[in-house]
Amino acid sequence: MIAEERMTITEVAEKIGVVPKTIIRWENSGKVRKAKRDWRGWRVYTKEEFNDLVSFVETLY
């Protein structure tokens, strides 16, 4: 996977209009899939995972 195809939790949160802590809460409660981690232990999201999060947010509003 090319690095440009991955997004950090901060980038994802900004794009969907929430704070990163909200995504972490959704993961911990099982509402969304847990993100994969990179070599540093940081959450990374692919385009597909990002689209899944967008779909989830759309069900909320």
N, CA, C and O of each residue as an XYZ file, in Angstrom:
244
protein
N       0.850     -1.188      0.000
C       0.000      0.000      0.000
C       0.891      1.245      0.000
O       1.877      1.311      0.735
N       0.548      2.194     -0.799
C       1.303      3.442     -0.911
C       0.895      4.361      0.236
O      -0.280      4.425      0.598
N       1.864      5.071      0.806
C       1.610      5.923      1.966
C       0.536      6.975      1.699
O      -0.217      7.330      2.605
N       0.457      7.478      0.467
C      -0.528      8.523      0.157
C      -1.963      8.008      0.255
O      -2.903      8.791      0.388
N      -2.122      6.697      0.188
C      -3.459      6.112      0.254
C      -3.965      5.997      1.688
O      -5.135      5.687      1.909
N      -3.101      6.241      2.650
C      -3.486      6.112      4.054
C      -3.702      7.482      4.676
O      -3.063      8.465      4.300
N      -4.612      7.523      5.632
C      -4.883      8.772      6.354
C      -4.759      8.511      7.848
O      -5.022      7.404      8.317
N      -4.359      9.530      8.586
C      -4.288      9.415     10.039
C      -5.664      9.661     10.638
O      -6.576     10.130      9.957
N      -5.801      9.343     11.906
C      -7.080      9.560     12.576
C      -7.438     11.044     12.604
O      -8.614     11.397     12.529
N      -6.441     11.909     12.711
C      -6.689     13.347     12.723
C      -7.245     13.807     11.382
O      -8.193     14.591     11.341
N      -6.662     13.327     10.282
C      -7.150     13.691      8.953
C      -8.575     13.194      8.737
O      -9.419     13.924      8.217
N      -8.840     11.956      9.135
C     -10.176     11.383      8.977
C     -11.181     12.175      9.802
O     -12.258     12.514      9.313
N     -10.836     12.469     11.041
C     -11.744     13.197     11.927
C     -12.087     14.570     11.363
O     -13.247     14.979     11.395
N     -11.098     15.279     10.852
C     -11.351     16.597     10.267
C     -12.301     16.500      9.078
O     -13.191     17.335      8.918
N     -12.108     15.480      8.249
C     -12.940     15.346      7.048
C     -14.381     14.986      7.355
O     -15.287     15.379      6.620
N     -14.608     14.236      8.445
C     -15.988     13.852      8.761
C     -16.621     14.744      9.820
O     -17.797     14.584     10.148
N     -15.840     15.689     10.358
C     -16.405     16.683     11.261
C     -16.537     16.266     12.712
O     -17.444     16.721     13.409
N     -15.639     15.401     13.174
C     -15.620     15.017     14.585
C     -14.192     15.146     15.106
O     -13.266     15.415     14.339
N     -14.020     14.955     16.392
C     -12.673     14.943     16.964
C     -12.166     13.502     16.988
O     -12.973     12.573     17.033
N     -10.856     13.297     16.958
C     -10.317     11.935     16.956
C     -10.834     11.068     18.111
O     -11.053      9.869     17.933
N     -11.026     11.657     19.271
C     -11.513     10.903     20.430
C     -12.872     10.257     20.146
O     -13.159      9.177     20.663
N     -13.701     10.898     19.338
C     -15.008     10.340     18.983
C     -14.835      9.049     18.188
O     -15.534      8.068     18.443
N     -13.921      9.042     17.239
C     -13.671      7.831     16.451
C     -13.160      6.717     17.354
O     -13.550      5.560     17.198
N     -12.292      7.061     18.292
C     -11.776      6.063     19.228
C     -12.915      5.485     20.069
O     -12.949      4.279     20.316
N     -13.843      6.330     20.511
C     -14.996      5.843     21.279
C     -15.857      4.916     20.433
O     -16.321      3.888     20.925
N     -16.076      5.262     19.169
C     -16.853      4.406     18.273
C     -16.175      3.052     18.113
O     -16.845      2.019     18.104
N     -14.850      3.050     17.986
C     -14.112      1.792     17.858
C     -14.252      0.954     19.128
O     -14.522     -0.245     19.062
N     -14.067      1.586     20.274
C     -14.113      0.864     21.546
C     -15.500      0.302     21.847
O     -15.619     -0.729     22.508
N     -16.538      0.964     21.372
C     -17.898      0.490     21.620
C     -18.372     -0.489     20.548
O     -19.468     -1.040     20.655
N     -17.554     -0.710     19.514
C     -17.897     -1.669     18.476
C     -18.792     -1.108     17.383
O     -19.303     -1.869     16.562
N     -18.992      0.187     17.352
C     -19.851      0.788     16.326
C     -19.169      0.821     14.964
O     -19.829      0.736     13.928
N     -17.845      0.944     14.971
C     -17.068      0.904     13.730
C     -15.897     -0.055     13.922
O     -15.504     -0.372     15.045
N     -15.355     -0.507     12.798
C     -14.205     -1.418     12.835
C     -12.981     -0.726     13.410
O     -12.776      0.466     13.181
N     -12.171     -1.460     14.150
C     -10.922     -0.900     14.665
C      -9.952     -0.669     13.511
O      -9.860     -1.479     12.589
N      -9.239      0.435     13.576
C      -8.286      0.791     12.528
C      -7.029     -0.065     12.637
O      -6.670     -0.548     13.711
N      -6.385     -0.234     11.514
C      -5.079     -0.889     11.512
C      -4.069      0.101     12.072
O      -4.317      1.306     12.110
N      -2.936     -0.419     12.502
C      -1.888      0.433     13.067
C      -0.636      0.354     12.197
O      -0.340     -0.674     11.588
N       0.090      1.476     12.159
C       1.357      1.461     11.424
C       2.476      1.036     12.376
O       2.206      0.640     13.510
N       3.697      1.114     11.934
C       4.835      0.662     12.725
C       5.012      1.463     14.003
O       5.656      0.994     14.941
N       4.444      2.677     14.055
C       4.548      3.503     15.262
C       3.415      3.230     16.236
O       3.441      3.698     17.374
N       2.408      2.464     15.786
C       1.248      2.212     16.619
C       0.124      3.207     16.364
O      -0.895      3.179     17.053
N       0.300      4.082     15.384
C      -0.724      5.074     15.061
C      -1.807      4.437     14.210
O      -1.525      3.562     13.390
N      -3.038      4.871     14.401
C      -4.141      4.389     13.576
C      -3.987      4.944     12.159
O      -3.704      6.127     11.970
N      -4.179      4.068     11.164
C      -4.149      4.494      9.767
C      -5.386      3.947      9.071
O      -5.832      2.834      9.350
N      -5.928      4.740      8.166
C      -7.168      4.403      7.479
C      -6.947      4.416      5.977
O      -6.307      5.318      5.435
N      -7.483      3.405      5.316
C      -7.461      3.372      3.861
C      -8.673      4.154      3.358
O      -9.529      4.558      4.146
N      -8.741      4.361      2.059
C      -9.908      5.034      1.467
C     -11.184      4.269      1.785
O     -12.210      4.870      2.102
N     -11.121      2.942      1.701
C     -12.299      2.113      1.972
C     -12.757      2.266      3.425
O     -13.951      2.397      3.693
N     -11.812      2.247      4.349
C     -12.162      2.418      5.767
C     -12.715      3.822      6.023
O     -13.641      4.001      6.815
N     -12.139      4.806      5.345
C     -12.660      6.170      5.457
C     -14.103      6.232      4.960
O     -14.960      6.830      5.609
N     -14.367      5.618      3.818
C     -15.726      5.608      3.270
C     -16.702      4.905      4.204
O     -17.857      5.317      4.310
N     -16.254      3.848      4.883
C     -17.097      3.163      5.869
C     -17.446      4.105      7.014
O     -18.582      4.113      7.487
N     -16.480      4.895      7.461
C     -16.741      5.862      8.530
C     -17.712      6.944      8.070
O     -18.600      7.347      8.823
N     -17.546      7.411      6.847
C     -18.463      8.420      6.299
C     -19.883      7.855      6.264
O     -20.833      8.541      6.640
N     -20.026      6.631      5.822
C     -21.355      5.998      5.788
C     -21.946      5.897      7.186
O     -23.139      6.134      7.374
N     -21.129      5.550      8.160
C     -21.604      5.462      9.544
C     -22.082      6.825     10.039
O     -23.145      6.932     10.651
N     -21.301      7.854      9.774
C     -21.677      9.209     10.219
C     -22.975      9.643      9.560
O     -23.806     10.284     10.204
N     -23.165      9.307      8.296
C     -24.395      9.678      7.603
C     -25.624      9.030      8.234
O     -26.718      9.591      8.167
N     -25.460      7.855      8.845
C     -26.600      7.208      9.519
C     -26.952      7.924     10.811
O     -28.066      7.783     11.316
N     -26.006      8.695     11.353
C     -26.262      9.401     12.606
C     -27.059     10.681     12.421
O     -27.801     11.087     13.316
N     -26.909     11.324     11.258
C     -27.539     12.620     11.058
C     -28.621     12.524     10.049
O     -29.272     13.523      9.744
